[in-house]
Amino acid sequence: MDARLNELEMKLSFAEDSLEQLNMTIYRQQQQIDQLQLAVIELRKQLAASAPAEGRSLREEIPPHY
């Protein structure tokens, strides 16, 4: 019975360690997601600021050789 109890304790310890590692992985991934979302927001702002005020289309910009 002692052997079975020791085996269960080892499995529990391993499971707790695995759970802690998974929690840390999820935490780091969420931090990365948050940073990427902020970067996308900033890029959208930069794109909007650099866009021309008038709505020109690419068809209006004929290359010089035409």
C-alpha positions as protocol buffer text, in pm:
chain_id: "A"
residue {
  index: 1
  type: MET
  ca { x: 0 y: 0 z: 0 }
}
residue {
  index: 2
  type: ASP
  ca { x: 291 y: 236 z: 69 }
}
residue {
  index: 3
  type: ALA
  ca { x: 421 y: 187 z: -282 }
}
residue {
  index: 4
  type: ARG
  ca { x: 81 y: 274 z: -430 }
}
residue {
  index: 5
  type: LEU
  ca { x: 58 y: 583 z: -211 }
}
residue {
  index: 6
  type: ASN
  ca { x: 408 y: 695 z: -312 }
}
residue {
  index: 7
  type: GLU
  ca { x: 322 y: 641 z: -679 }
}
residue {
  index: 8
  type: LEU
  ca { x: 6 y: 850 z: -645 }
}
residue {
  index: 9
  type: GLU
  ca { x: 199 y: 1125 z: -469 }
}
residue {
  index: 10
  type: MET
  ca { x: 459 y: 1128 z: -747 }
}
residue {
  index: 11
  type: LYS
  ca { x: 186 y: 1146 z: -1013 }
}
residue {
  index: 12
  type: LEU
  ca { x: 15 y: 1428 z: -826 }
}
residue {
  index: 13
  type: SER
  ca { x: 342 y: 1616 z: -796 }
}
residue {
  index: 14
  type: PHE
  ca { x: 408 y: 1572 z: -1168 }
}
residue {
  index: 15
  type: ALA
  ca { x: 54 y: 1685 z: -1253 }
}
residue {
  index: 16
  type: GLU
  ca { x: 89 y: 1997 z: -1036 }
}
residue {
  index: 17
  type: ASP
  ca { x: 422 y: 2082 z: -1199 }
}
residue {
  index: 18
  type: SER
  ca { x: 275 y: 2035 z: -1546 }
}
residue {
  index: 19
  type: LEU
  ca { x: -22 y: 2252 z: -1457 }
}
residue {
  index: 20
  type: GLU
  ca { x: 206 y: 2529 z: -1330 }
}
residue {
  index: 21
  type: GLN
  ca { x: 412 y: 2516 z: -1650 }
}
residue {
  index: 22
  type: LEU
  ca { x: 97 y: 2536 z: -1860 }
}
residue {
  index: 23
  type: ASN
  ca { x: -28 y: 2831 z: -1659 }
}
residue {
  index: 24
  type: MET
  ca { x: 301 y: 3016 z: -1711 }
}
residue {
  index: 25
  type: THR
  ca { x: 288 y: 2941 z: -2084 }
}
residue {
  index: 26
  type: ILE
  ca { x: -65 y: 3077 z: -2109 }
}
residue {
  index: 27
  type: TYR
  ca { x: 34 y: 3386 z: -1909 }
}
residue {
  index: 28
  type: ARG
  ca { x: 329 y: 3459 z: -2141 }
}
residue {
  index: 29
  type: GLN
  ca { x: 116 y: 3401 z: -2449 }
}
residue {
  index: 30
  type: GLN
  ca { x: -149 y: 3642 z: -2321 }
}
residue {
  index: 31
  type: GLN
  ca { x: 119 y: 3906 z: -2264 }
}
residue {
  index: 32
  type: GLN
  ca { x: 239 y: 3858 z: -2622 }
}
residue {
  index: 33
  type: ILE
  ca { x: -118 y: 3880 z: -2753 }
}
residue {
  index: 34
  type: ASP
  ca { x: -172 y: 4205 z: -2561 }
}
residue {
  index: 35
  type: GLN
  ca { x: 151 y: 4352 z: -2702 }
}
residue {
  index: 36
  type: LEU
  ca { x: 58 y: 4248 z: -3056 }
}
residue {
  index: 37
  type: GLN
  ca { x: -287 y: 4402 z: -3022 }
}
residue {
  index: 38
  type: LEU
  ca { x: -133 y: 4731 z: -2912 }
}
residue {
  index: 39
  type: ALA
  ca { x: 109 y: 4715 z: -3206 }
}
residue {
  index: 40
  type: VAL
  ca { x: -179 y: 4657 z: -3450 }
}
residue {
  index: 41
  type: ILE
  ca { x: -371 y: 4952 z: -3305 }
}
residue {
  index: 42
  type: GLU
  ca { x: -63 y: 5173 z: -3340 }
}
residue {
  index: 43
  type: LEU
  ca { x: -5 y: 5059 z: -3698 }
}
residue {
  index: 44
  type: ARG
  ca { x: -368 y: 5131 z: -3785 }
}
residue {
  index: 45
  type: LYS
  ca { x: -331 y: 5481 z: -3643 }
}
residue {
  index: 46
  type: GLN
  ca { x: -14 y: 5536 z: -3844 }
}
residue {
  index: 47
  type: LEU
  ca { x: -180 y: 5408 z: -4159 }
}
residue {
  index: 48
  type: ALA
  ca { x: -481 y: 5633 z: -4110 }
}
residue {
  index: 49
  type: ALA
  ca { x: -254 y: 5932 z: -4049 }
}
residue {
  index: 50
  type: SER
  ca { x: -47 y: 5867 z: -4360 }
}
residue {
  index: 51
  type: ALA
  ca { x: -344 y: 5803 z: -4590 }
}
residue {
  index: 52
  type: PRO
  ca { x: -420 y: 6085 z: -4834 }
}
residue {
  index: 53
  type: ALA
  ca { x: -708 y: 6308 z: -4737 }
}
residue {
  index: 54
  type: GLU
  ca { x: -879 y: 6283 z: -5076 }
}
residue {
  index: 55
  type: GLY
  ca { x: -1004 y: 5945 z: -5194 }
}
residue {
  index: 56
  type: ARG
  ca { x: -787 y: 5878 z: -5499 }
}
residue {
  index: 57
  type: SER
  ca { x: -805 y: 5547 z: -5675 }
}
residue {
  index: 58
  type: LEU
  ca { x: -514 y: 5361 z: -5831 }
}
residue {
  index: 59
  type: ARG
  ca { x: -682 y: 5385 z: -6171 }
}
residue {
  index: 60
  type: GLU
  ca { x: -639 y: 5763 z: -6163 }
}
residue {
  index: 61
  type: GLU
  ca { x: -263 y: 5723 z: -6121 }
}
residue {
  index: 62
  type: ILE
  ca { x: -162 y: 5628 z: -6476 }
}
residue {
  index: 63
  type: PRO
  ca { x: 206 y: 5543 z: -6519 }
}
residue {
  index: 64
  type: PRO
  ca { x: 408 y: 5801 z: -6718 }
}
residue {
  index: 65
  type: HIS
  ca { x: 457 y: 5577 z: -7022 }
}
residue {
  index: 66
  type: TYR
  ca { x: 86 y: 5589 z: -7117 }
}
